[in-house]
Amino acid sequence: MKHVTLKILNNLENYICQFLLVSFVAILFAQIVLRNLFSYSLAWGDELATYAFVWFAYLGAVYAAKMSAHNRVTFQFKFFPRWVETFCTLLTDIIWIVFNAVFVYLSYDFVFNKMNLFWKSQTLGVPMKYFYLILPIAFAAMTFRIIQNDYLKYVKKVDLVDPETRDVQDMQRSSGKNATHTNDRER
């Protein structure tokens, strides 16, 4: 049970993003079908799809941070000793964490202290506070994932490879195997 709970928590952003993606695509598809076939639309459909997309985008950024998939310019480190790359990567992560912390503070203050309780969404009638709540949640979760990755990378010595790099490496390995099989057949 503990293992399943940890797996769910470790992949929470992924599950929520999948749910949000399916939700806003289904809502938009329903809107298109209703408008084109029945000349009718759900008044709340576009608004809910928009908010689902916004939450999807922010949680997608958290998931990208978890996967170490945010863009980084690292080509220049090939010309320097390894410690320079480590230092610069840690420094940029610290700057990123400070930025996130400031944004968590500002967005939390906005959502819970400055936002008028009577601001409601146009068609859903839901207080806007619930839609804007994604800001402190996403930046706090992103900070947690950055710290988690740095712990795995620098303390546990786990080699974190972003998914795109892993896919390129897999393609290179498979093309190498195909070349070997082709050479074997030619002999």
Buried (B, 14 or more C-beta within 10 A) or exposed (E): EEEEEEEEEEBBBBEBBEBBBEBBBEBBEBBEEBEEEEEEBBEBBBBBBBBBBBBBEBBBBBBBBBBBBEEEEEEEBEEEEEEEBEEBBEEEBEEBBEEBEEBBEBBBEBBEEEBEEEEBBEEBEBBBBEBBBBBBBBBBBBBBBBEEBBEBBEEEEEEEBBEEEEEEEEEEEEEEEEEEEEEEEEE
